Amino acid sequence: MAASLCYMNPTMIVTTSHRSSAELWRQAEEWAQRIGARAVRRQGSLAHLCELHEADGVLTITNDRLVYREPASGLEYFFHPGMAKVRIHNIEVGRGDPMIGAMQLRPGDGLLDCTVGRASDAVVAAYVAGPQGHILGLEKVPVIAQLTIHGLATYEDSSRKVTQLLRRIEVVQADYNDYLPACADDSFDTVYFDPVFHEPVEKSEPMKPLRELADKATVTAGALQQALRVARRSVVIKQRYGTPLWDQLGITQVLSSRSSRIEYGIAEP
Ligand SMILES: C[S@@+](CC[C@H](N)C(=O)[O-])C[C@H]1O[C@@H](n2cnc3c(N)ncnc32)[C@H](O)[C@@H]1O
């Protein structure tokens, strides 16, 4: 449990656009409940509103967007499936995908993505696992979890195929340290972790808001042990090249790609 103690939930409020309506206010109240925040009437700038309500961040509900912002740092976060479409294209033209390679994911597989974030990896997995597969994502941070659940249900990508993949992913707001022990033995083919890198990959600017908002705890030996019990085939962990985590967890099978500075550690039950 120690891993979960270091995450500090920022104080959040929920508001609407300046030109609000009874319906938007109803949605703001609903969102406030979902993320454990207070709904407040829009008044002046978001920075002013946060100051007034002693909040770190504010989720703004408008007719066409849901955006979480922390005015003091400039952080802006919203749901977007990220690089999933490019990665699916790479698979389609035969270039493959290192995460899928590490997982050895196949059509019909079940994947438990313990750190679903905004579900980019989960979308690529849903493509490979196909309609008979099952992708379940867990996310601990309420605002990330709820924006991802909402985004997966409502986001319309310019590609109909990607939109359909989004609809197939299930996400539960949960801490994997609590969720894994409640899973039956061998209940997923693969269990996956993509914890926040302690030293970020510089190129990865689009990941910055998610990284800042995320729980930054690393994977512990206890979580790996639970994941190995739940996985039928493998547990896969994504890390930055040169991570000390493989030694810490006793993982010896590692797929590296120096060019992308990413490594996948693979443990088998
Ligand atoms: C690097 S991001 C994952 C990005 C994700 N793979 C994607 O494709 O969008 C790590 C995510 O795991 C979440 N997380 C960290 N610890 C967690 C835990 N104990 N249980 C559930 N989610 C956790 C973080 O809040 C963050 O959203």
PDBQT file of the ligand as one rigid body, heavy atoms in Angstrom, charges set to zero:
ROOT
HETATM    1  C1  LIG A 301       2.228   6.899 -18.049  1.00  0.00    +0.000 C 
HETATM    2  S1  LIG A 301       0.543   6.910 -17.702  1.00  0.00    +0.000 S 
HETATM    3  C2  LIG A 301      -0.088   5.620 -18.715  1.00  0.00    +0.000 C 
HETATM    4  C3  LIG A 301      -0.391   6.053 -20.096  1.00  0.00    +0.000 C 
HETATM    5  C4  LIG A 301      -1.187   5.006 -20.847  1.00  0.00    +0.000 C 
HETATM    6  N1  LIG A 301      -0.417   3.791 -21.059  1.00  0.00    +0.000 N 
HETATM    7  C5  LIG A 301      -1.720   5.533 -22.158  1.00  0.00    +0.000 C 
HETATM    8  O1  LIG A 301      -1.526   4.876 -23.185  1.00  0.00    +0.000 OA
HETATM    9  O2  LIG A 301      -2.369   6.607 -22.117  1.00  0.00    +0.000 OA
HETATM   10  C6  LIG A 301       0.394   6.112 -16.123  1.00  0.00    +0.000 C 
HETATM   11  C7  LIG A 301      -1.041   6.162 -15.590  1.00  0.00    +0.000 C 
HETATM   12  O3  LIG A 301      -1.185   5.206 -14.546  1.00  0.00    +0.000 OA
HETATM   13  C8  LIG A 301      -1.912   5.784 -13.483  1.00  0.00    +0.000 C 
HETATM   14  N2  LIG A 301      -1.583   5.062 -12.236  1.00  0.00    +0.000 N 
HETATM   15  C9  LIG A 301      -0.445   5.156 -11.489  1.00  0.00    +0.000 A 
HETATM   16  N3  LIG A 301      -0.512   4.364 -10.421  1.00  0.00    +0.000 NA
HETATM   17  C10 LIG A 301      -1.709   3.715 -10.507  1.00  0.00    +0.000 A 
HETATM   18  C11 LIG A 301      -2.345   2.748  -9.673  1.00  0.00    +0.000 A 
HETATM   19  N4  LIG A 301      -1.784   2.318  -8.541  1.00  0.00    +0.000 N 
HETATM   20  N5  LIG A 301      -3.548   2.265 -10.050  1.00  0.00    +0.000 NA
HETATM   21  C12 LIG A 301      -4.149   2.711 -11.204  1.00  0.00    +0.000 A 
HETATM   22  N6  LIG A 301      -3.598   3.664 -12.004  1.00  0.00    +0.000 NA
HETATM   23  C13 LIG A 301      -2.387   4.150 -11.659  1.00  0.00    +0.000 A 
HETATM   24  C14 LIG A 301      -1.449   7.233 -13.500  1.00  0.00    +0.000 C 
HETATM   25  O4  LIG A 301      -2.331   8.081 -12.798  1.00  0.00    +0.000 OA
HETATM   26  C15 LIG A 301      -1.384   7.511 -14.998  1.00  0.00    +0.000 C 
HETATM   27  O5  LIG A 301      -2.606   7.964 -15.500  1.00  0.00    +0.000 OA
ENDROOT
TORSDOF 0
